[in-house]
Amino acid sequence: MKRIVVFFFVLWGLSSFSPDWGFFGHRTINEYAVYTLPQKLFAFFKPHVDYVREHAVDPDMRRYALKKEAGRHYIDIDYWGEAPFDELPRSWAPAFNKMLVIQYENTKGDTILLKACRETGNKMMDSIFYKKILKDYFNDEWEYTCEDIRLLYPEIKDCVAAIVHDSLTDYGILPYNLVYTYNRLVGAFDKKNVQGILRHAADIGHYIGDAHVPLHTTINYNGQLTDQVGIHAFWESRLPELFALDQYDFMVGTASYISDIESYAWEVIMDTHTYLDSVLLIEKRLRRTYPSDLQNCYEQRLERTVRVECAEFAKAYHEALDGMVEQQMLKSISALGNIWYSAWIDAGQPRLTDIETYSIEVDTMNIEFNYQNEIHH
């Protein structure tokens, strides 16, 4: 896995140690998105607001159980060159196939590596991705047969075993995963599956929150390439922890329908990425000009002494960002409300108030990926 995050279970609930918005941030985004919903949908979500709030951090828990979970939280968009990053397909299948490497063994025992079809829009490749790979995408390996290879390369007659290598996920699949999770939410709404609705609604809240964090859109995700290691938690955990409750207004208005979720996901990513330079440059400037002995302090957390950015230094960074953190957090709330509302619309606006609203607990480690049953085309 490209990114390894040390997770302190003993510190559960302390936002300074979360790898994303912080537990406070993710939970707040999910909670306040409920209040953007129109009455018919609000009536369903309101009794479950505690659930979608508390389970907003489930995807972070899964990062330490599933090898490929981490890639769902970010996309290194700058790996693909410069904006508008036209080299990267916006749909998941052609993007995956663009980076795919096929390995097969022939009758002589030789191992052969093949680059998959590099052009986008190859319908055969896309079909194999959706039918054979996506259903097992988050497993360690996929079922990939010699028959599949022969569909792509009819000239290959001596294949006896085959496997594919994914080189896309290491650079992140966040916008593709947003569409994937959205379609699962649509399917759950369509079936009036309370457990599915709440699980996917909470999950997509986490991912849309991540999509609004500039450091989730870059190879330099923790400032490791610019001598700014630690900036990730500083921006998205420490600042909200210190200032959000006292300074932010989380009421963002009423949710709107999104007609094209794929385009919407990419618009969010592209907009978020525009803030990256400011996040990095402002922090670097402050590190150079602010008294070094006043930048980092030590605090007691659950009988532990931990190193954090001093409150006054954090305030200077927060003010220099000119409202960026609040803005991105509010955008997350608004976008999540839009996504929940749109999924309900796309499912045919099912009547949900007649579903029994009971207490529900989901095993966050039991992840099912049943593409045929839950994905709507």
Steps between C-alpha positions, in 0.01 A plus 500: 500500500633840406391681814544352843325676786561408862167475675473540875182323607550621856457854370171431329303821484794742509497687173870583508585140426257433217649464151221701340274791606529373852222309670339829593510624141363190332227457757399865473481483120272195512282644774437839343439354154180352646367853555538586130245238393142569390229390740423158350862391519571687823221304668691179427848620593414697814438192722833362375707816529706349782578199282623694196696725733676227697565278197653784301841363604438138395705531180801604706457190715501286188831648384672273748309187399477526120812557294323697228282717721758778525485575127132583528581807714720697259619550144848616409367709217834674444657164413316541171675818398344845515143626508259410350668155514346385175722190493293342776162356391208619712326161502639221712518218246715679238718649776559157650567346160743777412720392791431127484777242463405144405722208594452152353683172492535310174521128433881512524488640852608847392350804672391771258409859588261690279394861514124520470330702230640847563238691308186609681153394400584135429159341555635149546742615769231703672263202496760272659567762768134529600415131474815336628713744697283754679309240701831392656679832471589534866623145534870423462453331164234476232369213299656550158516212257675404180162533332495868595847545354397333175206738471752784499785327322358231266850417381599360841433126486732359767373661821455262794463748791439874531501781754467879481697766686335823611730801477221760525394471863840607637431845354152512646148433373299752702278643222435153357416371846256787553304388194523136607373570852231731362365219281493269799301763689255529211457123507435502874240776464335307217469189720399704806787328678541700820831339593640555151377860479658598829826314441558645153375845602748511787783369283448743215494780755851407601623481142341830393662662804838367389434631149492855640843476664771638267764264640288206385561604139881487484802274510635742761219397735688566825750759386768233477624639168530859626640447850159556659433160655197520730309764306226250417377460858570868570266623227215253521499394865671753724340810347138374511558366850604844622270733306198329346263489795551866591533654155326291231135515399406153376155582361548507122151504349291243314633208296478509119477224242815394311425377151847356427672357806820409313553854373409637842760282673771625267391862536546465876847349460615760249371786714660361815835460328510873418557572872803275535766763429355733762486223761869426451644844429326679786611239753859510371508879520371495858752236602776730378373819662327386821724449806608135483466444876132601480400268218470165679368425846427194712159406638367223720261263321370199691807485722729547201715797416462584133663755272260736322508842337467772761159667509637845411702366209197305380294819526752684282481227235121485522469875450754504217292238319217759501208269570613212277452225759149615589414544133609146411317353796178679404543392139526143627172530689322651201640243257403211726144624530488532120629144459254342745211690346603414143539130582147498639369676187686260270348207691153629413430694821393193698269559792718444804285623785311170508823306565550401859765731640675275747837513667761358264862405543717401203816294518745740339751226429254282308523663161298352217556591138210353304518697181225319313244555777584852613635693201256682276612571143 
